[in-house]
Amino acid sequence: MTVHDKYTLPSNGRLLKATGVALVVASVLLVTAVLPAEYGIDPTGVGKRLGLLALAGDVQAAEVAKADGGPQPASGVPSADAETAALAAQAAAVFGAQPGQSFDARAVVRHASAARTETLSLTLEPGKGAELKALVDAGDGFVFHWTASGNVAVDMHGERPAVKDEYTSYWIEGAQREGAGRFVAPFAGQHGWYWLNRGQEPVTVQLSVTGFQDKLFRPGQP
């Protein structure tokens, strides 16, 4: 028997069979381990029994915190499931179990103070721009509506405290006479609008906000 006879290559059939087995094993691992641990997807229920779903929650929370530049989530912070379970228990204690009732504890963000409405206005000369801002804590916000007597360019943006020459834009238009919406602050700081009058006539801008802002003001003015 020659060396070549002793170490003959496997046939095509054996290679296909081995490849098929490898694909099956990889698919099983993907469904039962990788998807539950990385993405919280658990079609078989094995990930839950093995405790892999908790890993997915920790990974995703850490990624969100890292992207926002904030700290890693501390242990002991109630999860959405825990808050919803507590709400369901409270409902049963107060009103009794009701058929067809479901719960979403995070649909409401509670606030210690009442919302308030503030309005300001400014006039832009041709070629000039100006800002109106609101001090808002992270997670708080307001609904807003502004109108202009002529077309203006507008940049709705926010600035972090004690950070110079940096800002985050939320909404930009080149020529607009009105804007309205709901805003939730992604970070604590000054959030508002810069309007620029590119026309040949003065333009008056009027702004109204209702929400949990600390105050509405025009930067650079008392």
PLY file of the C-alpha trace (Angstrom):
ply
format ascii 1.0
element vertex 222
property float x
property float y
property float z
element edge 221
property int vertex1
property int vertex2
end_header
0.00 0.00 0.00
1.42 3.34 -1.04
1.23 6.55 0.92
-1.26 7.90 -1.57
-3.48 4.86 -1.06
-3.34 5.22 2.75
-4.26 8.93 2.74
-6.79 9.12 -0.07
-8.99 12.23 -0.20
-12.63 11.82 0.81
-15.16 11.41 -1.93
-17.46 14.21 -3.05
-20.35 12.49 -1.33
-18.53 12.44 2.02
-17.56 16.11 1.62
-21.16 17.10 0.92
-22.36 15.08 3.90
-19.79 16.68 6.22
-20.67 20.15 4.91
-24.35 19.49 5.51
-23.72 18.36 9.08
-21.63 21.47 9.74
-24.37 23.74 8.39
-26.97 22.02 10.56
-24.83 22.41 13.68
-24.12 26.07 12.86
-27.83 26.75 12.31
-28.74 25.16 15.64
-26.13 27.23 17.46
-27.33 30.37 15.70
-30.96 29.84 16.71
-30.40 28.53 20.24
-27.38 30.58 21.36
-26.25 33.47 19.14
-29.65 35.07 18.44
-30.83 34.97 22.09
-27.50 36.17 23.51
-26.77 38.93 20.99
-30.20 40.14 19.83
-32.74 38.84 22.33
-34.43 36.69 19.65
-35.44 33.30 21.07
-37.73 31.34 18.70
-37.11 28.00 20.44
-37.20 29.12 24.08
-33.81 27.53 24.74
-32.14 30.90 25.19
-34.53 31.81 28.01
-33.93 28.52 29.81
-30.17 28.99 29.50
-30.31 32.61 30.69
-28.99 33.99 27.40
-31.73 36.63 26.99
-30.33 38.56 29.94
-27.02 38.82 28.09
-28.75 40.41 25.11
-30.36 43.05 27.35
-27.05 43.90 28.98
-25.26 44.17 25.62
-27.90 46.38 24.04
-28.12 48.65 27.09
-24.35 49.02 27.14
-24.27 49.86 23.42
-26.94 52.54 23.84
-25.13 54.04 26.82
-21.84 54.04 24.94
-23.41 55.69 21.89
-24.93 58.42 24.09
-21.63 58.96 25.88
-23.21 58.01 29.19
-22.28 55.46 31.86
-23.13 51.79 31.72
-26.55 50.97 33.16
-26.37 50.27 36.89
-27.64 47.02 38.29
-31.02 47.22 40.00
-32.60 49.59 37.45
-36.15 48.34 36.80
-36.64 46.81 33.37
-39.68 47.45 31.18
-41.03 44.02 32.14
-40.60 44.75 35.86
-42.35 48.12 35.61
-45.20 46.64 33.60
-45.57 43.78 36.09
-45.75 46.29 38.95
-48.40 48.26 37.06
-50.44 45.10 36.50
-50.25 44.25 40.20
-51.33 47.78 41.13
-54.27 47.58 38.73
-55.40 44.28 40.20
-55.16 45.68 43.74
-57.08 48.88 42.95
-59.65 47.82 40.36
-59.39 44.05 40.19
-58.41 41.99 37.17
-60.20 43.23 34.05
-60.69 41.08 30.93
-58.92 42.39 27.85
-56.70 44.75 29.84
-53.03 45.11 28.88
-50.30 47.29 30.38
-47.51 49.60 29.20
-45.86 51.30 32.16
-43.46 53.36 30.04
-46.07 55.15 27.97
-46.18 57.92 30.62
-43.19 59.89 31.86
-44.18 61.47 35.16
-43.07 64.94 36.17
-43.02 66.66 39.54
-44.16 70.04 38.18
-46.93 71.10 35.85
-46.30 71.90 32.21
-46.36 75.55 31.24
-46.80 77.59 28.07
-44.35 80.31 27.05
-44.26 82.55 23.99
-41.57 84.79 22.51
-41.10 86.70 19.28
-38.26 88.37 17.41
-37.76 90.37 14.24
-35.04 89.51 11.74
-33.65 92.20 9.50
-32.61 91.18 5.96
-29.51 89.00 6.08
-29.68 88.60 9.85
-30.28 85.59 12.09
-31.20 85.03 15.72
-31.97 82.25 18.22
-34.62 81.34 20.74
-33.72 78.61 23.22
-35.22 76.62 26.09
-33.40 75.04 29.02
-34.49 71.39 29.14
-33.32 68.40 31.16
-32.59 65.09 29.44
-35.80 63.15 28.89
-38.03 66.22 29.34
-39.52 68.10 26.43
-42.28 70.22 24.96
-44.62 70.68 22.05
-43.91 73.72 19.91
-45.30 75.89 17.14
-43.65 78.79 15.39
-44.66 81.02 12.50
-42.78 83.58 10.41
-44.10 86.48 8.35
-41.77 85.46 5.51
-39.58 82.55 4.47
-36.66 81.86 6.79
-33.91 79.24 6.97
-34.11 77.37 10.27
-31.91 75.02 12.27
-33.48 73.38 15.34
-30.61 72.22 17.52
-29.26 71.69 21.02
-26.10 72.55 22.94
-24.66 70.80 25.99
-23.72 72.86 29.06
-20.14 74.16 29.21
-19.36 72.86 25.70
-18.30 75.55 23.22
-18.54 75.49 19.43
-20.42 72.17 19.34
-24.11 71.52 18.80
-26.52 68.81 17.62
-29.06 69.62 14.89
-32.51 68.03 14.87
-34.40 69.70 12.01
-33.14 71.98 9.20
-35.07 73.75 6.44
-33.88 76.25 3.83
-37.09 78.24 3.40
-40.03 77.81 5.73
-42.75 79.94 7.34
-44.03 77.56 10.00
-42.96 74.60 12.12
-44.64 72.46 14.76
-43.89 69.23 16.59
-43.03 67.44 19.80
-39.48 67.49 21.17
-37.82 65.28 23.80
-34.34 66.39 24.88
-31.67 63.72 24.26
-29.40 65.50 26.75
-29.63 68.33 29.27
-28.85 71.76 27.86
-30.15 74.56 25.64
-32.46 73.42 22.86
-34.14 75.65 20.32
-33.99 77.34 16.95
-31.80 79.56 14.82
-33.67 81.45 12.10
-31.97 83.29 9.23
-33.70 85.89 7.05
-32.35 85.59 3.51
-35.00 87.90 2.06
-35.08 91.62 1.38
-37.69 92.56 4.01
-37.80 92.20 7.82
-39.40 88.99 9.08
-41.10 88.49 12.44
-40.96 85.05 14.07
-43.40 84.05 16.80
-42.77 80.93 18.95
-44.92 79.11 21.48
-43.82 76.10 23.54
-45.76 74.07 26.10
-43.95 71.55 28.26
-41.40 71.03 31.00
-38.73 73.51 29.94
-37.06 75.50 32.71
-37.39 78.71 30.73
-37.65 80.07 27.20
-35.20 82.86 26.36
-33.25 84.68 23.67
-29.48 84.11 24.11
-27.52 87.26 24.76
-30.47 89.14 26.20
-31.45 89.51 29.88
0 1
1 2
2 3
3 4
4 5
5 6
6 7
7 8
8 9
9 10
10 11
11 12
12 13
13 14
14 15
15 16
16 17
17 18
18 19
19 20
20 21
21 22
22 23
23 24
24 25
25 26
26 27
27 28
28 29
29 30
30 31
31 32
32 33
33 34
34 35
35 36
36 37
37 38
38 39
39 40
40 41
41 42
42 43
43 44
44 45
45 46
46 47
47 48
48 49
49 50
50 51
51 52
52 53
53 54
54 55
55 56
56 57
57 58
58 59
59 60
60 61
61 62
62 63
63 64
64 65
65 66
66 67
67 68
68 69
69 70
70 71
71 72
72 73
73 74
74 75
75 76
76 77
77 78
78 79
79 80
80 81
81 82
82 83
83 84
84 85
85 86
86 87
87 88
88 89
89 90
90 91
91 92
92 93
93 94
94 95
95 96
96 97
97 98
98 99
99 100
100 101
101 102
102 103
103 104
104 105
105 106
106 107
107 108
108 109
109 110
110 111
111 112
112 113
113 114
114 115
115 116
116 117
117 118
118 119
119 120
120 121
121 122
122 123
123 124
124 125
125 126
126 127
127 128
128 129
129 130
130 131
131 132
132 133
133 134
134 135
135 136
136 137
137 138
138 139
139 140
140 141
141 142
142 143
143 144
144 145
145 146
146 147
147 148
148 149
149 150
150 151
151 152
152 153
153 154
154 155
155 156
156 157
157 158
158 159
159 160
160 161
161 162
162 163
163 164
164 165
165 166
166 167
167 168
168 169
169 170
170 171
171 172
172 173
173 174
174 175
175 176
176 177
177 178
178 179
179 180
180 181
181 182
182 183
183 184
184 185
185 186
186 187
187 188
188 189
189 190
190 191
191 192
192 193
193 194
194 195
195 196
196 197
197 198
198 199
199 200
200 201
201 202
202 203
203 204
204 205
205 206
206 207
207 208
208 209
209 210
210 211
211 212
212 213
213 214
214 215
215 216
216 217
217 218
218 219
219 220
220 221
